[in-house]
Amino acid sequence: MRAPTWAPLVPLLAVVALLAVPVTGGEGRATPADLASAVLVAFCLVRLVRARARPLDRVAALVLGLPVPAVCVAAVTAHDPAGALPGVVRYLQVFVLVPAAVVLLVRNRKDFTLVAWALVALALVEGAVGAVQYLTGTGASYMGEDIRAVGTFSPADVMGMATVVSYGLLSAVGIALATAVRKVRVTALVCAGLLVMPLVVSFSRGAWIATLAGCTAQLVLSGPRRAVRAGLAAGALGVVLVAGFGVGSQLLQERVASISRVTAAPDRSVTDRYTMWAAAGAMWRAEPVTGVGLKAFPHYRDSHASLALSSGSDTAGAGHGFRRQPLLSPHNMYLLVLGEQGLLGLLALAGGWLALLVRALVRLRSAHRKVRARGRGAGAAAGCGLVATGLLVRQLVDFTYADIGGPPTVLTAVVLGLAAWWALAPAHAAPGTRGPAGAAPPVERAGAAPAAGVPQLAGVAAGTDRVVARG
């Protein structure tokens, strides 16, 4: 009996599903999703060894492999090289290994769409838990009340649910904007609408801004008329939620107003963040090329931070007692990399992300042209592009307010993998052409016989996407 065509995606879907499992261990311990990501990478490596195929072309290998030398140099130059080893593993997991595994396992737009719907399903689960927490007063502590929605994550990971819901909302919006099937479009829009409320009551300003940026990018890229209509619909939905149902009414207004007061009258969290940003900048000025070393920010923090920095943030609620959470990172991915890895690390990581964004936009433009020329089939490919581009824009904006850390980090790796698949996979994979056993048709490559059932990324740089028809 032939295995289902989605069977190779099981390790990837398991990573997404296991994020809903509550984590009860201490900080820094591997979560079930982290362990599943290790299985995902191992599974992908076994498939490649068995097929004896070159998995990535030179452009894909360069873009995905850029962080490796920078991370290794930062670990060697760290204050404690042995203590930096977990950081090496984390960076390679999030920015190299898991994204590469996603690129290799996702064979076409049907696989991509399945993973996108998995993100939506996870977001609905977490959002439902978060909505109940807000309505029943069993969430994390916020302004003296246990109303902050955190889903199955702990108060120490208050950004966890907001991150997951944001990914799911953008996936649903991207699908709704591009699909030609009315039932699918309505379903995606309903899912997106349901996810607005838990995102709002997460009270996460960074997640709001990043999600808005991602949605705006999707709407603009899908067409100006649609952008205007969707903007009006979103405004009406906001009025209904806030004015009609009173979602977060007073507290929400205060939280939104605090965004414009970050320089005039910032709250304690904003003051701490600005102080840590300044500390990261001071670390970079001390070691501009290689930084102070991987995982070294906590060690150098106090010597570079001003007295305005507090000792930590208070967390409580959602089934957990009061805890003082230490501030171990600047909550800005770019400044964290700049301070710990210097210009070498920032150029490697941010350069790779910029390359993904540029290639994603170019491919999305090409997909829109095919929509006009071919119609429906190419429109599904454009939907993948809208989802991938929206998620990537959201992540790049979010990195100005957050960095990696906590259980949702592995989902960030999956999202970067989806963006990398859209930007780097061969053009024939996007329309969803399948070969025998559901595999994407391999690319013809001189001097090498294509292996059946293994996705090939050869010929991307040169633009030679000749497909070998089988069967």
N, C-alpha and C positions, 0 to 999 in steps of 0.2 A: 504494500500500500504506500502510495506516494505521500510524503509529509506535506502539511499545509505550506503554502507559499510564504506565510508569515513566520514560520518556525524559526528561521535564523534571527529574527528580531526578539525572541523571547528573553535573552539576557539583557537586552536594552530596555525592554518594557518592564522587566523585573526591577531595574534600577529606579525607574520612575515610580512604580507601585510601592516599593519598600520605603520610599520617603514618607509615606503616610503612617509608618510604624513609629509610635512614640519612643523617644530615646531617653533612657533612664540612667545612663552612665555618666561619668564625670566628663569635664571638658577635655577635649583633645583625643577622646577615645573614638575608635572606628565605629561607624554606624552600620546597620544592615545594608543601607544603600551604598556605602563605601565598599563593603565586602562584595556586593553585587557588581560594582564597577570593576573590581579586580577580576572577577569571574568573566565579565564582559571582555576585558582586554585579553585575558588568557584564551578565551574562546575564539576571538578574532585571530590571535597569533597561531593557534592550532590550525585554523582553516587555511591560513596563508602558507604554513609549512607543508601541509598536506597537498595543497595545490601547486606549490613550487612556482609561485607567480610573483612578479614585481608588483607590489600593491599600489604605489603612488608614483606619479610622474614627478619630474624635477621641481616644477612650480609648487605642487601640493606639498611635497616633502620639505621644500624650503620654507614655505609659509608656516606649516605646522611645526617644523623643527627649530624655528628661530629662537624660542625661549631656552632651549637646552644648554647651549654654551654659556649664556648669560647667567642662568641659574647655577650652573656648576661653578663658575667663577665667583659668584656671590657667596656660595657655600664655603669655598676654600678660604676666602678673605674674611669670613665671619669671625666675631669675637670668640665663639665656641663652635668650631667646625663640626664636632660630633653632634652638638645640639641642633645644628642647622640641617642635619640629614632628614628629619621629618618634614622640614620645609621643602627640601628638594623633592621628596616623594609627593608632597601635596601639589606643588607647582606643576610637576610633570603629569600628575594625574589629571588636573583640571585643565591645563592648557595644551597638553600634547597627546597623552595616551588615550584618554576617553574621547576627545574630539576626533582623533584619527580612527578609533574603532567605530564611531558613529558613521564617519564618512565611508568606511569600508563595508559596513553591514547594511546601510540604507541603499537599496539598489535602484530605486526609481521613485516617482512621485507618489505612488500608492503606499509604499513603505513610509515615506516622509509624512504623508497625511495621517497614517495610522499612529505614528509617534506623536504628531501634533494633537490628535484627539486624545491620546493618553495624557498629555499635559493638561488638556481641558478637564478630563475626568478627575485627575489628581487635584486640580484647582477647585473643582466643585466639591470634592470631599472636604478639603481643608477649609474652603469658604463656608460650607455648611456648619462645620464645627465652630469656626470663628463667629458666625452670625449668632449661633446659640449662646456662645460665651458672652457676647455683647448684650443680648436680650435678657439673659438670666443673671448677669453680673458675676460670671464665673471665669472671666478672662484675666489677663495680666493687669497689674495695677497701673492706673493712669489718672493723674490729677486726684489722687486719693480714692478712686473708685476702681473696682475690679471689672473693667468694661473693655479693655483693649483686646481685640481679637488676635490670637496667636495660633489658632488651630491646634494641631497635635504637638506643636513645638513648645519649648519651655519659655518662661519669661526672659531667660538669658538670650534667647534667639527670637527677639520680638520682630525681626525682619523676615523670619522664615516663612510665615504664612503669606505675608504681603508679597514676597518674591514669587512664591508658587502661584498665587492667584494672578499676579501680574503676567506671568508667562502664559497661563491658561487663557486669560482674557485676550491677549494679543494673538494667540493662536486662533481663537474663535473668531476674532475680528478679521484676520487675514483670510480664513476659510470663507467667511460670509461675503467678503468683498469680491472674491474671484469665482466662486462656484456658480455654475449655470443651473444647478438643480434646486428648485424652489424649496423642497423639503429640507435639504441639507442647509441651505442658506437660513431658513427660519430657525432650524435647530441651533445653528451656530450663533445667531443673533440672540436667541433666548438664553443660551449659556453665557454669552458676554454680558447680557443684562443682569443675570443672576450674580455674576462675579463682581459687579460694581459695588454693591453694598458691603460685602466683607472687605474689599480693598479700602473703602472709605473708613470703616470702623477699625482698621488696623492702625489708624492715626500715624501712618508712616509718611512723612513729607517727601522723603527721597523716592519712595515707591510711587507716590502720586505723580511726581514730576517725570520720572523715568517712563512710567506707563503712558502718560500723556504725550511724551515725545515720540514713543514708539507708535502709538495710534495715529498721531499726526503724520508721521512719515508714511504709514500705510495708506492713509486717506489721500495724501497728496500724490503718492505714486500710483494710486488706482484711478486718478482723474479728478480734475477740479470740481466738476459738478457733483460727483459723489461725495467729495470732501465737504462741500457746503451742506448738502442734505444730511450727511452723517453728523456734522457739527451741530446743526439745528436739533436733530434728534437727541444727541447727547445732552445738549442744554436743557431740552424739555425733560429728559429723564432725571437730570440733576435737580430741577425744580420740584419734580414729583417726589423724589426721595427725601430731599431736605425740607421743603416747605410742606409737602403733603403728608409724608409719613414721619417727619421729624427725625430722620436718621442723623444722629450725631449733632443735631441742631446747634446748641450753644457751644459745646466742646469743639465741634467741627469748625465752627466759625472762628473760634479762638486759634485753633491749630492752623487753619488756612491763613489767618491774619499774621501768625508768627513767621510765616515765610517772608513777608515783606519787612519784618522787624529784625532781620538777622544782623543788621549793622547798627540800627538805632537803639534797640532795647532787646538784645538777644537773651534767650533763656539759658539755663545752665548747660544743657546739652550742646547748644550751638557754641557757647563760649569754650567748652572743653574741646569741641571739634576744631575750632579755629586755632586753639592753642596747640593741639597736636599736629595740625597742618604746618604751623610755623616750626614746630620741632623737627618734623620730617624735612622741611626745607633747609634747616640748619645742619642736619646730618648730611644732606647732599652737598652743601657748600664745603663741609669738612672733607668729604671724599667724593668729588664730583664724577669720577669715572666709574668706579666699582661700588660706591656706596659703603655703608658701615658693615655690610654683611647680612646674609639671609637670617631671618628670625632674630635680628639684633635690635629691632626698634624698642622693645621693652627695656633692654639693657641701657640704651643711650637716651631714653626718653627724658628722664628727670634732669639730666645734665644739659639738655637743649631746650627744655620747656620753661615757660615763665611760671610765676607763682599763681597765675590765674587758673592753672589746671587743677581740678579736684582730684581726689584719690580714687574715684570710681563712680559708677552709676548704681542707683538702687533698683533692685528688681524684686517682684513679689507677685503673688496671685497665680491663677491657673493651676491650682493644686500644689504650688511650691511655696515655701516659706520665704521670709525676707533674706535677701542676700546682697552683699556689696560686690558688684561686678567690676573687676579691674579693667582699666583702659590700656589695652595691649597693642592697639594699632591706631593709625590716624583716621580710620573710616574714610579713606580715599585711596582707591587702588593705585592711581597714578603716582600720588605722593608716597605711598608705601613702597612701591617699586623704586621710585627715584631715590628715596632715602636709604633703602637697604641694598639696592643693586646698581644705583647710579645711572648715568646716561646710557651705559651699555645695556642694562636690563630694560630700561624704559623704551629705548629704540627697538629692542628685540620684540617685546610684548606688544606695545602700542603700534609698532610698525606692521606686525602681523595682523592685528585687528583692523588697521586702516586698509591693508591690502584686501582683506576679506570684504570689507564694506564696499570698496571700489568695484571689485569683481562682482559682488552681489548686485550692485546697482546696474552695472553693464549688462549682466545676464538678464536682469528683470526687464530692462529696456528691450532687449532682444526678444524676450518672451511676449511682451506686449505687441511687438510687431507681428509675431506669429499668430497672436490672437486675432488680429485684424485680417491676416491672410488665410488662416486655417479655421479659426473658430474654436469650438468647444474643447478639443483635446489640448491645444496649446494654452487655453484658459486655465486648465487644471495646473499646468506647470507654472503659470503666472501666480496662482494661489500659493504654491510652495515658496515662490520668491517673495511674496508679500509677507508671509509668516516669518520666513528666515530674516528678511531685512528689518521687519518690525522688532523681532526679538533681539537682533544685533544692535540696532539703534538704542533700544531700551537698555541693554546691558552696558553699552559704552557710556550712556548718560548716567546710569546708576553707579558706575564706578567712580563718579565724582563725589558720591555721598556714602559709598560703602566699599568694602574690600572683601576678599574671600575669607571664609571662616564659618563654622557651624554646619549643620546637616544639609542646608539647601545648596551648599557649594557644589556638590556632585551634580545637581540639576543644572547649575550654571555650565558645567562641562558638557552636558548633553546639549544644551541650547547652543553653545559655541560649535559643537559638532554638527548640528543641523544647519547653522549658518555656513560652516565650512563646506558641507555637502553641496549646498546650493551654489556657493561661489567657486568650488574647485572640481566638482564632479563633471564627467564628460557630458556634452550637450545632449547626447542621445538618451541619457538617463532621465532627464526632466520630463519628457512627454509620457513616460511610463511604458516604454516598449519592453517586453519581456521575451526572454529566450526559453529554452527548455527548463523545466523544473522551477520556473518563476524567476530565473536569474536574469539580470540585465545583460544584453548582448555585449560581449567583450569587444574591445577596440583592436582592430588589426594593427599589429606592430611588426615591423620588419625584423626578421631573425629570431622570432619567438612565437611559439604556438600558444594561443590563448587558452587558459584553463577554464573548463566549464564550471559555472556556478560561482565564480569569483569576480567581483566587480573590478574593473580596470580603470585607471585614471591616466593612462598614457595618452599623449597627443593633446592635452589640454592647452599647454603653452603655445604649441604651434597651430592650434585650432583645427587639427586633423581629427575629425570625429567620424571616421569611416566605420560603419557597423557591418560586421560579418553576419549575414543571415544564416540561421541554422534551421534544420528541420523543414 
